[in-house]
Structures are given as C-alpha cells and as structure tokens.
C-alpha cells in the first residue's frame, strides 16, 4: 500500500509553514472541523497478533471424504485432510506526529489549539487502516492470494487438486433480483476440498454508495423490484446490506457468506497495535517545541483465500 501525500498551494505572501494563520492572532471562538472516519472494513478481517515483522498464515482443514462401504474383514480404508496453503505477511511501520510550538502556545489563551494539535491522530490511524482494508477488495482481481490465484478469480484450486477448482467471481452484470439470486445459488452449490457440497449461505451484500439504492430495493421490497407481474419478493429482509464508502468501483458488488471467522480468508496482523504516544518535548535539541504526540502502529493486511466473499464486477 503506497503512501500518498497531498499538498495545497496557496497564493499570497511567503510565510513559515508551521501554523501560518495563527502567529499573530488570538482566538476567542473555535469551531471544530472534525475528521470523520467510519469504521467499516475491519469487520471482515480476522485480527491476529504478529510476534515478528513476518507473520505466516497456514490454512489447515479437517474435511475427510465420506465413509466407504467396507466389511469388517476388509482392509480399513484410510483418509487424511488435504494440505492447505500458507502465506507470509510482511509487516510495515506507520507513524506520524504533531507538535506544539512556543509561538503557538503564546497565542493559545484558551488552550484549545493544544488539544486540536493531537485530536486528529486517532482518526489518522483509523483512516490508514480503512484504506488498507479496502485495498484488499479494490485490488482483489489483480492481487495473488495464498493459492497463487487472484483473490477474486474463477481458477482457485481446492486444497486437494483432484476436487477441481472453485470460483468467487460472478459473470459481470448489474445488481438485480435475478443476479442476486444467481450469486446466492452459486454460493449454496460451492464444493469443498474433497469435492463434497460445502454450501455457503449469503448473509450480506457489500455495495458501494452507487449500488445502495438497488440493494435496498431488492432487500426491502415486498414485490420483485424489476417486474410487473406482482410476484412476491421471497428475499425481503432475508439478508443485510453494508454500504462500504471506501470501495473505488462504482459498479462492483459483493456477497458475504456464513462461514466461521477462521475461514473468511481476510487477515490483519498487528505487531504493534494502533496507539498515540506523547513525545519528550521540550528537549535540549528542540527547546522551543513545548509538546508533541505521535500515532504509531506496525501491521499488515492480506487475503489468503477469500472463500466467504464473492465478487460481481457489475455493469
């Protein structure tokens, strides 16, 4: 995940870059312009603790084939679980700080500016995580998972290759009652690593704001939304909707199933959990910096095998 820095150019006289509009003013009234970061993507990721800067994930199953007909005098048929896949996450450090200068303190008669100098750090931590979570979905069709296929692809091999392949992508089509039902059926007909039926029940639609209206029509209408036959909508209020504001595609939509958390296939590993620390100001090196804080964390996000999520690119 590449870091991006935005710079805003302003016309006018040249000024020092730190707090240019606060040097010669005393504020009597403050109106906070708070950063708003909804926590959305984290609910789909399994949180893990990394002991080192490389965190290895292994998929271990317990599925066996069905019992074979065998008399007591026959040789006992033996079976073992298929080998899974492993993946290594390379953790990275993310940090950013703010500081409170002597000049700013002299003008901060109410003490409000000192508070505002650090209040954005928790939201900056949350924003960084949200971008990381969404990056897995936004680039899932071009990022390889643990099995070597893209996270969303139609050529995933099962842990036992003799069971063939499985898919977590649908034929690209706009979200409708028909395409929703197609995804639902395909998830219910999914097979497991031994070739047996391993149904997944579609519990939630994950959509961008552009698809929110259609998703709610399908979910909330008592009649089938796109027809004039007065047919009953049998899927009324049978699934949830999650509008994910960080998704970049305006057409793609996703189905989320009922597999247990260990099988979601989405991971966030923390070596250092998100935290805000106080810096040791003032110091001999910086005697005129009165206070400072930093946001800090070490983590990585990745997808191994997204068996609980299905993507449709939309239209």
Secondary structure, 3 states (H helix, E strand, C coil): CCCCCCCCCCCCCCCCCCCCCCCCCCCCCCCCCCCCCCCCHHHHCEEEECCCCEEEEECCCCCCCCCCCCCCCCCCCCCCCCCCCEEEEECEEEEEEEEEEHHHHHHCCCCHHHHHHHHCHHHHHHHHHHHHHHHHHHCCCCCECCCCCECCCCCEECCCHHHCEECCECCCCCCCHHHHHHHHHHHHCCECCCCCECCCCCCEEEECHHHHHHHHHHHHCCECCCCCCCCECCCCCCCEEEECCCCCCCCCEEEECCCCHHHCCEEEEEEEEEEEEECCCCCCCCCCEEEEEEEEEEEEEEECCCCCEEEECCC
